[in-house]
Every structure is written in C-alpha cells, then in structure tokens.
Amino acid sequence: MKSETLMLQSLFAACLLICVLTLGAMFATPSIASSAAVSHAPVAPMASSAG
C-alpha cells in the first residue's frame, strides 16, 4: 500500500510541475513577438464578385 501511495504522489507532483512549467512558458512569452509574426504573414488578395 505504501508503494502505491508513493507512486501516486510522485505522479501528482510530476503533473503539477508540467502544468506550472507550461503556464509559466505561456505567461513568459512576449505577446508582441506573436502579433508581429502574424502581421508579417502573407495575405491572399480578396476578389470581389460585384459585377
């Protein structure tokens, strides 16, 4: 019973660490770089069908 409890606690700690690292990476990434990358993306010309 003790080994199962230890395994579950270590799994919980590993999952918590992964979640914290993922959230930290999302908050640490500057949003200016992602918006600049989007603004330089190629845009297809829109064709109007009026006529």
C-alpha positions in Angstrom: 0.0 0.0 0.0 2.9 2.4 0.7 4.4 2.0 -2.7 1.1 2.8 -4.5 0.7 5.9 -2.4 4.3 7.0 -3.2 3.7 6.4 -6.9 0.5 8.4 -7.0 2.1 11.2 -5.1 5.1 11.3 -7.4 2.7 11.2 -10.4 0.7 14.1 -9.0 3.9 16.1 -8.4 5.1 15.4 -12.0 1.8 16.5 -13.4 1.7 19.6 -11.3 5.3 20.5 -12.4 4.4 20.1 -16.0 1.3 22.3 -15.6 3.3 25.0 -13.8 6.0 25.0 -16.4 3.5 25.2 -19.2 1.7 28.1 -17.7 4.9 29.8 -16.9 6.1 29.5 -20.5 2.8 30.9 -21.8 3.0 33.9 -19.5 6.7 34.5 -20.1 6.4 34.6 -23.9 6.0 38.2 -25.0 2.8 38.7 -26.9 4.5 41.4 -29.1 6.5 38.7 -30.9 3.5 36.6 -31.8 1.5 39.6 -33.0 4.4 40.8 -35.1 4.7 37.3 -36.7 1.0 37.4 -37.6 1.2 40.9 -39.1 4.0 39.8 -41.5 2.1 36.7 -42.7 1.3 36.7 -46.4 -2.3 37.7 -47.1 -4.2 36.4 -50.1 -5.9 39.2 -52.1 -9.7 39.2 -51.9 -11.5 39.1 -55.2 -14.8 41.0 -55.4 -17.6 39.4 -57.4 -19.5 42.7 -57.9 -20.4 42.9 -61.5 
